[in-house]
C-alpha cells in the first residue's frame, strides 16, 4: 500500500483528509513541516500532500526540499484560492502538482492517483 504524508495545521482538515484517503492509502497526518521533516528522515512516503506553509515555515520547507532531492517522493501542495505566487513558490520547492482551496475531494484523489502512477 502506498504511503501519503499529510501536512496540515488545521486539525479538522487533517482528520478529514486522513479519513478520506485512508481507504486507498496509508496516510500519516502531521501538523507541521518540522514534524514532517523529522518523520521523513526515518520513514518513506510515496507522496507528500502539504498545505501551503505559513511564512515562518519557509525554512522548514527548504529543509523538506533538501530531504526529498533524489527521491521518488512526489510533493503536492494545497494553495490558497487563486494565488499564483503560492503555486510558483510551491513549484520552486519541487511540487509536482498544486491544487487551490477550496478543492473537490474527488479531484484531489485523482491527482494523487496520477502522481503515484508516474
DSSP file (Angstrom, degrees, kcal/mol; ACC not computed):
  #  RESIDUE AA STRUCTURE BP1 BP2  ACC     N-H-->O    O-->H-N    N-H-->O    O-->H-N    TCO  KAPPA ALPHA  PHI   PSI    X-CA   Y-CA   Z-CA
    1    1 A X              0   0    0      0, 0.0    24,-0.1     0, 0.0     2,-0.1   0.000 360.0 360.0 360.0 135.6    0.0    0.0    0.0
    2    2 A X        -     0   0    0     22,-0.4    24,-2.8     1,-0.1     2,-0.5  -0.400 360.0-133.8 -71.9 148.6    1.3    3.5   -0.9
    3    3 A X  E     -a   26   0A   0     22,-0.2    43,-2.0    -2,-0.1    44,-1.5  -0.898  15.6-166.1-110.6 132.3    2.0    5.9    1.9
    4    4 A X  E     -ab  27  47A   0     22,-3.0    24,-2.8    -2,-0.5     2,-0.6  -0.967   9.2-153.0-115.0 129.7    1.0    9.5    2.0
    5    5 A X  E     -ab  28  48A   0     42,-2.6    44,-2.4    -2,-0.5     2,-0.5  -0.920  16.6-159.4 -99.8 117.3    2.4   12.0    4.4
    6    6 A X  E     -ab  29  49A   0     22,-3.4    24,-2.9    -2,-0.6     2,-0.6  -0.856   7.8-168.4-103.4 127.1   -0.1   14.8    5.0
    7    7 A X  E     +ab  30  50A   0     42,-2.9    44,-2.8    -2,-0.5     2,-0.3  -0.949  27.6 137.1-117.6 111.4    1.0   18.1    6.4
    8    8 A X        -     0   0    0     22,-2.2     6,-0.1    -2,-0.6    24,-0.1  -0.912  40.3-156.2-155.1 125.9   -1.8   20.4    7.5
    9    9 A X  S    S+     0   0    0     -2,-0.3     2,-0.8     4,-0.1    22,-0.1   0.598  75.9  90.3 -80.5  -9.5   -2.0   22.6   10.7
   10   10 A X     >  -     0   0    0      1,-0.2     4,-2.6     2,-0.0     5,-0.2  -0.788  67.6-156.2 -88.3 110.2   -5.8   22.6   10.6
   11   11 A X  H  > S+     0   0    0     -2,-0.8     4,-2.7     1,-0.2     5,-0.2   0.870  88.9  50.0 -58.0 -42.9   -6.8   19.6   12.7
   12   12 A X  H  > S+     0   0    0      2,-0.2     4,-2.5     1,-0.2    -1,-0.2   0.910 113.0  46.3 -65.3 -41.2  -10.3   19.2   11.1
   13   13 A X  H  > S+     0   0    0      2,-0.2     4,-2.8     1,-0.2     5,-0.2   0.913 112.9  50.6 -65.1 -41.9   -8.9   19.3    7.6
   14   14 A X  H  X S+     0   0    0     -4,-2.6     4,-2.5     1,-0.2    -2,-0.2   0.928 112.2  46.7 -62.2 -45.3   -6.2   16.9    8.5
   15   15 A X  H  X S+     0   0    0     -4,-2.7     4,-2.4    -5,-0.2     5,-0.2   0.904 112.4  50.7 -63.7 -41.7   -8.7   14.5   10.1
   16   16 A X  H  X S+     0   0    0     -4,-2.5     4,-2.8    -5,-0.2    -2,-0.2   0.954 113.5  44.1 -59.8 -50.3  -11.0   14.8    7.0
   17   17 A X  H  X S+     0   0    0     -4,-2.8     4,-2.5     2,-0.2     5,-0.3   0.888 112.3  51.8 -66.4 -39.2   -8.2   14.1    4.6
   18   18 A X  H  X S+     0   0    0     -4,-2.5     4,-1.6    -5,-0.2    -1,-0.2   0.952 115.6  41.9 -60.5 -48.1   -6.7   11.2    6.6
   19   19 A X  H  < S+     0   0    0     -4,-2.4     4,-0.4    -5,-0.2    -2,-0.2   0.884 115.4  50.3 -66.2 -38.9  -10.2    9.6    6.8
   20   20 A X  H  < S+     0   0    0     -4,-2.8     3,-0.4    -5,-0.2    -1,-0.2   0.884 120.1  33.9 -67.6 -39.8  -11.0   10.3    3.1
   21   21 A X  H >X S+     0   0    0     -4,-2.5     4,-1.9    -5,-0.2     3,-1.6   0.626  95.9  87.4 -91.5 -14.9   -7.7    8.9    1.7
   22   22 A X  T 3< S+     0   0    0     -4,-1.6    -1,-0.2     1,-0.3    -2,-0.1   0.679  76.6  66.6 -64.3 -19.6   -7.3    6.1    4.3
   23   23 A X  T 34 S+     0   0    0     -4,-0.4    -1,-0.3    -3,-0.4    -2,-0.1   0.780 117.4  23.6 -72.6 -23.9   -9.3    3.6    2.3
   24   24 A X  T <4 S+     0   0    0     -3,-1.6   -22,-0.4     1,-0.2     2,-0.3   0.616 127.5  30.6-113.4 -18.8   -6.8    3.5   -0.5
   25   25 A X  S  < S-     0   0    0     -4,-1.9     2,-0.7   -24,-0.1   -22,-0.2  -0.921  77.7-107.6-138.4 159.2   -3.6    4.6    1.1
   26   26 A X  E     -a    3   0A   0    -24,-2.8   -22,-3.0    -2,-0.3     2,-0.5  -0.844  45.6-163.0 -83.8 119.7   -1.7    4.5    4.4
   27   27 A X  E     -a    4   0A   0     -2,-0.7     2,-0.5   -24,-0.2   -22,-0.2  -0.929  14.7-168.4-116.5 124.5   -2.0    8.2    5.5
   28   28 A X  E     -a    5   0A   0    -24,-2.8   -22,-3.4    -2,-0.5     2,-0.5  -0.950  13.4-157.1-108.5 121.4    0.2    9.7    8.1
   29   29 A X  E     +a    6   0A   0     -2,-0.5     2,-0.3   -24,-0.2   -22,-0.2  -0.869  15.5 172.4-106.0 130.8   -1.0   13.1    9.3
   30   30 A X  E     -a    7   0A   0    -24,-2.9   -22,-2.2    -2,-0.5     3,-0.0  -0.933  29.5-140.2-130.2 157.1    1.2   15.7   10.9
   31   31 A X  S    S+     0   0    0     -2,-0.3     2,-0.3   -24,-0.2   -24,-0.1   0.750  79.3  35.0 -88.8 -25.8    0.5   19.3   11.9
   32   32 A X  S  > S-     0   0    0    -24,-0.1     4,-1.8     1,-0.1     5,-0.1  -0.878  70.6-124.0-132.6 159.9    3.8   21.0   10.9
   33   33 A X  H  > S+     0   0    0     -2,-0.3     4,-2.9     2,-0.2     5,-0.2   0.835 113.6  60.7 -67.7 -32.8    6.6   20.8    8.3
   34   34 A X  H  > S+     0   0    0      2,-0.2     4,-1.9     1,-0.2    -1,-0.2   0.921 105.5  46.6 -60.5 -43.7    9.0   20.4   11.2
   35   35 A X  H  > S+     0   0    0      1,-0.2     4,-2.4     2,-0.2    -1,-0.2   0.898 111.8  52.1 -63.2 -40.3    7.2   17.2   12.2
   36   36 A X  H  X S+     0   0    0     -4,-1.8     4,-3.1     1,-0.2    -2,-0.2   0.913 107.2  51.8 -62.9 -42.9    7.2   16.0    8.6
   37   37 A X  H  X S+     0   0    0     -4,-2.9     4,-1.1     1,-0.2    -1,-0.2   0.903 110.8  48.1 -60.9 -41.1   10.9   16.6    8.3
   38   38 A X  H  < S+     0   0    0     -4,-1.9     4,-0.5    -5,-0.2    -1,-0.2   0.907 115.2  45.6 -65.3 -41.2   11.5   14.5   11.5
   39   39 A X  H >X S+     0   0    0     -4,-2.4     4,-1.5     1,-0.2     3,-1.3   0.923 109.5  53.4 -67.7 -45.2    9.3   11.7   10.1
   40   40 A X  H 3< S+     0   0    0     -4,-3.1    -1,-0.2     1,-0.3    -2,-0.2   0.711  96.1  68.5 -68.9 -20.0   10.7   11.7    6.6
   41   41 A X  T 3< S+     0   0    0     -4,-1.1    -1,-0.3    -5,-0.2    -2,-0.2   0.817 117.9  21.2 -65.2 -29.0   14.2   11.2    7.9
   42   42 A X  T <4 S+     0   0    0     -3,-1.3     2,-0.3    -4,-0.5    -2,-0.2   0.512 122.9  52.0-118.5  -8.8   13.4    7.7    9.1
   43   43 A X  S  < S-     0   0    0     -4,-1.5     2,-0.5     2,-0.0     0, 0.0  -0.804  72.7-122.9-126.5 165.9   10.3    6.7    7.1
   44   44 A X        -     0   0    0     -2,-0.3     2,-0.4    -3,-0.0    -3,-0.1  -0.939  20.2-172.6-113.4 133.6    9.4    6.6    3.4
   45   45 A X        -     0   0    0     -2,-0.5   -41,-0.2     1,-0.1     3,-0.1  -0.978  17.5-156.3-119.2 137.4    6.4    8.4    1.9
   46   46 A X  S    S+     0   0    0    -43,-2.0    28,-1.9    -2,-0.4     2,-0.3   0.773  85.1  12.2 -78.5 -26.9    5.4    7.8   -1.7
   47   47 A X  E     -bc   4  74A   0    -44,-1.5   -42,-2.6    26,-0.2     2,-0.5  -0.993  64.1-149.7-150.3 142.1    3.7   11.2   -1.8
   48   48 A X  E     -bc   5  75A   0     26,-3.2    28,-3.1    -2,-0.3     2,-0.6  -0.975   9.3-165.6-113.7 125.0    3.6   14.3    0.5
   49   49 A X  E     +bc   6  76A   0    -44,-2.4   -42,-2.9    -2,-0.5     2,-0.4  -0.949  19.6 179.9-109.6 113.1    0.4   16.3    0.5
   50   50 A X  E     -bc   7  77A   0     26,-2.7    28,-2.8    -2,-0.6     2,-0.2  -0.942  30.1-131.8-125.3 134.4    1.1   19.7    2.1
   51   51 A X  E     - c   0  78A   0    -44,-2.8    28,-0.2    -2,-0.4     2,-0.1  -0.562  53.7 -87.6 -69.8 144.7   -0.9   22.7    2.9
   52   52 A X        -     0   0    0     26,-2.5    -1,-0.1    -2,-0.2    35,-0.0  -0.366  56.3-116.9 -59.2 128.6    0.9   25.8    1.7
   53   53 A X        -     0   0    0      1,-0.1    -1,-0.1     4,-0.1     5,-0.1  -0.252  18.7-110.3 -73.1 153.3    3.2   26.8    4.7
   54   54 A X    >   -     0   0    0      1,-0.1     3,-2.0     3,-0.0     4,-0.2  -0.327  42.2 -97.5 -68.7 163.0    3.0   30.0    6.7
   55   55 A X  G >  S+     0   0    0      1,-0.3     3,-1.6     2,-0.2     4,-0.3   0.853 123.9  57.8 -53.7 -38.5    5.9   32.4    6.2
   56   56 A X  G 3  S+     0   0    0      1,-0.3     3,-0.3     2,-0.1     4,-0.3   0.659 100.8  58.5 -71.1 -12.5    7.6   31.1    9.3
   57   57 A X  G <> S+     0   0    0     -3,-2.0     4,-2.3     1,-0.2    -1,-0.3   0.381  74.9  98.0 -94.6   4.0    7.7   27.6    7.9
   58   58 A X  H <> S+     0   0    0     -3,-1.6     4,-2.1    -4,-0.2    -1,-0.2   0.878  81.7  51.9 -61.5 -38.8    9.6   28.5    4.8
   59   59 A X  H  > S+     0   0    0     -3,-0.3     4,-1.9    -4,-0.3    -1,-0.2   0.923 110.6  48.1 -63.5 -43.8   13.0   27.4    6.3
   60   60 A X  H  > S+     0   0    0     -4,-0.3     4,-2.4     1,-0.2    -1,-0.2   0.872 108.9  54.5 -64.1 -36.1   11.5   24.0    7.2
   61   61 A X  H  X S+     0   0    0     -4,-2.3     4,-2.4     2,-0.2    -1,-0.2   0.892 106.8  51.1 -65.0 -38.4   10.0   23.7    3.6
   62   62 A X  H  X S+     0   0    0     -4,-2.1     4,-2.0     2,-0.2    -1,-0.2   0.884 109.8  50.2 -63.6 -37.8   13.5   24.3    2.2
   63   63 A X  H  X S+     0   0    0     -4,-1.9     4,-2.2     2,-0.2    -2,-0.2   0.895 109.2  51.2 -66.9 -39.2   14.8   21.5    4.5
   64   64 A X  H  X S+     0   0    0     -4,-2.4     4,-2.0     2,-0.2    -2,-0.2   0.918 107.9  52.9 -61.9 -42.9   12.0   19.2    3.3
   65   65 A X  H  X S+     0   0    0     -4,-2.4     4,-1.1     1,-0.2    -1,-0.2   0.913 108.9  49.8 -58.0 -43.5   13.0   20.0   -0.3
   66   66 A X  H  < S+     0   0    0     -4,-2.0     3,-0.4     1,-0.2    -1,-0.2   0.902 109.9  50.6 -62.5 -41.1   16.6   19.0    0.6
   67   67 A X  H  < S+     0   0    0     -4,-2.2    -1,-0.2     1,-0.2    -2,-0.2   0.834 111.6  48.6 -65.3 -31.9   15.4   15.7    2.1
   68   68 A X  H >< S+     0   0    0     -4,-2.0     3,-2.6    -5,-0.2     5,-0.2   0.649  81.0 117.5 -84.6 -15.6   13.4   14.9   -1.0
   69   69 A X  T 3< S+     0   0    0     -4,-1.1     3,-0.1    -3,-0.4    -3,-0.0  -0.302  86.2  10.6 -58.4 129.4   16.1   15.6   -3.5
   70   70 A X  T 3  S+     0   0    0      1,-0.3    -1,-0.3     3,-0.1     2,-0.2   0.383 106.1 112.3  84.4  -3.9   16.9   12.5   -5.4
   71   71 A X  S <  S-     0   0    0     -3,-2.6    -1,-0.3     2,-0.1    -3,-0.1  -0.520  72.4-127.8 -96.1 168.9   13.9   10.6   -4.0
   72   72 A X        +     0   0    0     -2,-0.2     2,-0.3    -3,-0.1    -1,-0.1   0.296  67.4 125.6 -94.7   8.1   10.9    9.4   -5.9
   73   73 A X        -     0   0    0     -5,-0.2     2,-0.3   -26,-0.1   -26,-0.2  -0.539  53.9-141.5 -72.9 126.7    8.5   11.1   -3.4
   74   74 A X  E     -c   47   0A   0    -28,-1.9   -26,-3.2    -2,-0.3     2,-0.5  -0.674   6.9-147.6 -87.6 142.6    6.0   13.4   -5.1
   75   75 A X  E     -c   48   0A   0     19,-0.4    21,-3.0    -2,-0.3    22,-1.1  -0.956  14.5-176.8-111.5 124.7    5.1   16.7   -3.4
   76   76 A X  E     -cd  49  97A   0    -28,-3.1   -26,-2.7    -2,-0.5     2,-0.4  -0.987  11.1-157.9-120.0 130.5    1.5   18.0   -4.0
   77   77 A X  E     -cd  50  98A   0     20,-2.1    22,-2.2    -2,-0.4     2,-0.6  -0.910  11.6-145.4-116.8 134.8    0.7   21.4   -2.4
   78   78 A X  E     -cd  51  99A   0    -28,-2.8   -26,-2.5    -2,-0.4     2,-0.2  -0.871  28.3-168.7 -94.1 121.2   -2.7   22.8   -1.5
   79   79 A X  E     - d   0 100A   0     20,-2.1    22,-2.9    -2,-0.6     3,-0.1  -0.665  27.7 -90.2-110.3 163.4   -2.6   26.6   -2.1
   80   80 A X    >   -     0   0    0     -2,-0.2     3,-1.5    20,-0.2     7,-0.1  -0.354  69.9 -66.1 -67.6 154.4   -5.0   29.4   -1.2
   81   81 A X  T 3  S-     0   0    0      1,-0.3    -1,-0.2    20,-0.2    21,-0.1  -0.154 109.2 -21.0 -50.7 120.6   -7.7   30.2   -3.7
   82   82 A X  T 3  S+     0   0    0      1,-0.2     2,-0.8    -3,-0.1    -1,-0.3   0.788  85.7 146.9  51.9  41.4   -6.2   31.5   -7.0
   83   83 A X    X>  -     0   0    0     -3,-1.5     4,-1.6     1,-0.2     3,-0.8  -0.825  23.1-177.6-107.4  94.3   -2.9   32.7   -5.6
   84   84 A X  H 3> S+     0   0    0     -2,-0.8     4,-2.6     1,-0.3     5,-0.2   0.814  79.6  62.7 -64.0 -29.4   -0.4   32.2   -8.4
   85   85 A X  H 3> S+     0   0    0      1,-0.2     4,-2.1     2,-0.2    -1,-0.3   0.861 104.0  49.3 -64.9 -32.5    2.5   33.3   -6.3
   86   86 A X  H <> S+     0   0    0     -3,-0.8     4,-2.6     2,-0.2    -1,-0.2   0.903 110.6  49.3 -69.8 -40.6    1.9   30.4   -4.0
   87   87 A X  H  X S+     0   0    0     -4,-1.6     4,-2.2     2,-0.2    -2,-0.2   0.909 111.7  49.5 -63.8 -40.8    1.7   27.9   -6.9
   88   88 A X  H  X S+     0   0    0     -4,-2.6     4,-2.1     2,-0.2    -2,-0.2   0.931 112.2  47.3 -63.0 -45.9    5.0   29.4   -8.3
   89   89 A X  H  X S+     0   0    0     -4,-2.1     4,-1.6     1,-0.2    -2,-0.2   0.905 110.4  52.9 -63.1 -41.3    6.7   29.1   -4.9
   90   90 A X  H  <>S+     0   0    0     -4,-2.6     5,-2.5     1,-0.2     4,-0.3   0.906 109.0  49.2 -60.9 -41.7    5.4   25.5   -4.5
   91   91 A X  H ><5S+     0   0    0     -4,-2.2     3,-1.2     1,-0.2    -1,-0.2   0.873 107.2  55.0 -65.9 -36.5    6.9   24.6   -7.9
   92   92 A X  H 3<5S+     0   0    0     -4,-2.1    -1,-0.2     1,-0.3    -2,-0.2   0.823 104.5  54.8 -64.9 -29.7   10.2   26.1   -6.9
   93   93 A X  T 3<5S-     0   0    0     -4,-1.6    -1,-0.3    -5,-0.1    -2,-0.2   0.540 130.8 -97.5 -78.0  -6.8   10.1   23.8   -3.8
   94   94 A X  T < 5 +     0   0    0     -3,-1.2   -19,-0.4    -4,-0.3    -3,-0.2   0.597  63.1 166.1 102.7  13.1    9.7   20.9   -6.2
   95   95 A X      < -     0   0    0     -5,-2.5    -1,-0.2     1,-0.2   -19,-0.2  -0.390  26.8-158.8 -62.9 136.9    6.0   20.4   -6.1
   96   96 A X  S    S+     0   0    0    -21,-3.0     2,-0.3     1,-0.3   -20,-0.2   0.655  76.3   7.8 -87.1 -19.3    4.8   18.1   -8.9
   97   97 A X  E     -d   76   0A   0    -22,-1.1   -20,-2.1    -7,-0.1     2,-0.3  -0.986  61.2-156.8-158.6 154.9    1.2   19.5   -8.6
   98   98 A X  E     -d   77   0A   0     -2,-0.3     2,-0.4   -22,-0.2   -20,-0.2  -0.978   4.4-167.6-134.5 148.3   -0.8   22.2   -6.9
   99   99 A X  E     -d   78   0A   0    -22,-2.2   -20,-2.1    -2,-0.3     2,-0.2  -0.990  19.5-131.6-138.7 128.3   -4.5   22.4   -6.1
  100  100 A X  E     -d   79   0A   0     -2,-0.4     2,-0.3   -22,-0.2   -20,-0.2  -0.542  37.0 -88.7 -81.6 143.0   -6.2   25.5   -4.9
  101  101 A X  S    S+     0   0    0    -22,-2.9   -20,-0.2    -2,-0.2     2,-0.1  -0.712 107.6  50.0 -89.4 146.0   -8.5   25.5   -1.9
  102  102 A X  S    S+     0   0    0     -2,-0.3     2,-0.3   -21,-0.1    -2,-0.1   0.578  87.5 176.7 -71.8 147.8  -11.4   25.0   -1.7
  103  103 A X        -     0   0    0     -2,-0.1     2,-0.6    -4,-0.1    -2,-0.1  -0.805  36.7-110.6-120.7 159.9  -10.9   21.8   -3.7
  104  104 A X     >  -     0   0    0     -2,-0.3     4,-2.2     1,-0.1     3,-0.3  -0.806  24.2-143.6 -86.6 122.0  -13.1   19.0   -4.8
  105  105 A X  H  > S+     0   0    0     -2,-0.6     4,-2.4     1,-0.2     5,-0.2   0.834 100.2  55.3 -58.1 -33.0  -12.0   15.9   -2.9
  106  106 A X  H  > S+     0   0    0      2,-0.2     4,-2.1     1,-0.2    -1,-0.2   0.919 107.9  48.7 -65.9 -42.1  -12.6   13.7   -5.9
  107  107 A X  H  > S+     0   0    0     -3,-0.3     4,-2.5     2,-0.2    -2,-0.2   0.912 109.9  52.3 -62.5 -42.2  -10.3   15.8   -8.0
  108  108 A X  H  X S+     0   0    0     -4,-2.2     4,-2.5     1,-0.2    -2,-0.2   0.935 108.8  49.8 -59.0 -46.6   -7.7   15.6   -5.2
  109  109 A X  H  X S+     0   0    0     -4,-2.4     4,-2.6     1,-0.2    -1,-0.2   0.895 111.1  49.6 -59.4 -41.1   -7.9   11.8   -5.2
  110  110 A X  H  X S+     0   0    0     -4,-2.1     4,-2.4     2,-0.2    -1,-0.2   0.898 110.8  49.1 -66.0 -40.4   -7.5   11.7   -9.0
  111  111 A X  H  X S+     0   0    0     -4,-2.5     4,-2.4     2,-0.2    -2,-0.2   0.900 112.4  48.2 -65.8 -39.9   -4.4   14.0   -8.8
  112  112 A X  H  X S+     0   0    0     -4,-2.5     4,-2.4     2,-0.2    -2,-0.2   0.941 111.0  50.8 -63.9 -47.0   -2.9   11.8   -6.1
  113  113 A X  H  X S+     0   0    0     -4,-2.6     4,-0.9     1,-0.2    -2,-0.2   0.905 111.0  49.4 -57.5 -42.9   -3.6    8.6   -8.1
  114  114 A X  H >X S+     0   0    0     -4,-2.4     3,-0.8     1,-0.2     4,-0.7   0.938 110.8  48.7 -62.6 -47.7   -2.0   10.2  -11.1
  115  115 A X  H >< S+     0   0    0     -4,-2.4     3,-0.8     1,-0.3    -2,-0.2   0.877 110.9  50.9 -61.9 -37.2    1.1   11.3   -9.2
  116  116 A X  H 3< S+     0   0    0     -4,-2.4    -1,-0.3     1,-0.2    -2,-0.2   0.656 105.0  57.8 -76.5 -14.5    1.5    7.8   -7.7
  117  117 A X  H <<        0   0    0     -4,-0.9    -1,-0.2    -3,-0.8    -2,-0.2   0.598 360.0 360.0 -89.0 -11.1    1.2    6.2  -11.1
  118  118 A X    <<        0   0    0     -3,-0.8    -1,-0.2    -4,-0.7    -2,-0.1   0.489 360.0 360.0 -73.5 360.0    4.2    8.0  -12.5
